[in-house]
């Protein structure tokens, strides 16, 4: 048990709340993000959740990651959803029948989606290991290592549609920030027929307020994009000629670079060669800076491969390359200026939590999902980046703000960026997991 288990007062109460939330969402072998909204296993959720388990029940951290990678496809992709056969197929939309992964070559025996999510897994595995560097953890790392390498190889190879060493996402769901204003422009080019959605029933709006979720128009486009990808067996060859949505995302690629650095650490511990990982981490960082940094705005933006241009919105995605250990000082300073501006309000004492979108923008929506609300996983990543680059006072400010949110509202999925009110699912796993990590 971690030392913080006996911390006094409010920290002790929060510690228990977070641990109980994770325990309540444990489904045996993996943890659901939320019992109601997301009753299966999600890819990047599991990475964040493993970080929390490492603090309280380390063996579950390794189960979490191992069960996810059991669903890895032969080409190396780690699906963004692994469906639990014990849960009704109708509990979540789009369910296993919609994806029909079983009809595709090289897929695992269990039903999965065909998309991916930000590759934060090597980062999480390395972080978890350093919290509990036992022989059992080392053995788990050794088993995971080839799978983590294959995941990176898939993204850097099959997904390098732009040919510049970055991975493209083929769907906003792959970004993890589904309806971020970052995607408005590339999404507007995707056909959206109302008829598409008449064939389906959304399940998310049964459990959460529709005003806090993506719109029906968003969903029509989400379905159109999956349908296009699925029609070609989720193959990646020729995407540039046929796929309606192709974007290089700063967070996705920063995660890929930071995971290469983490793999170098892992390789060192298990007796593999860290050299190639270090080289790739540097190359990805250079490509992120060359392709996604805009000297005009002083922040990072997604690049839309359909237009060849950076998308204009200044979302929190722009701050996340801070997690790259090799990010040059010039870009670190620029991101700090962006983060500390009125747009995001980062400070050693934060007046309000870190929002997911520029507070000063006309399309800032404080209640709607990734268009304004504050999310614990993003704050955790930005905090890691701050620590990595030696900005401890700002990191401490963000930590306090993360703790204050949960202290007042509980382990919610996301939070109102002004009032701190809890939004979305009330017992959300990564909020609990990452809280445990910062409390310890
Ligand atoms: C689609 C599970 C997931 C997160 C994503 C978040 C949301 C799903 C949805 O929930 O996405 O993948 O149904 O809205 O946007 O980041 O992984 O928590």
Boltz pocket constraint, residues with backbone or C-beta under 6 A from the ligand:
constraints:
  - pocket:
      binder: B
      contacts: [[A, 33], [A, 37], [A, 38], [A, 42], [A, 43], [A, 44], [A, 45], [A, 80], [A, 93], [A, 173], [A, 176], [A, 177], [A, 178], [A, 204]]
      max_distance: 6.0
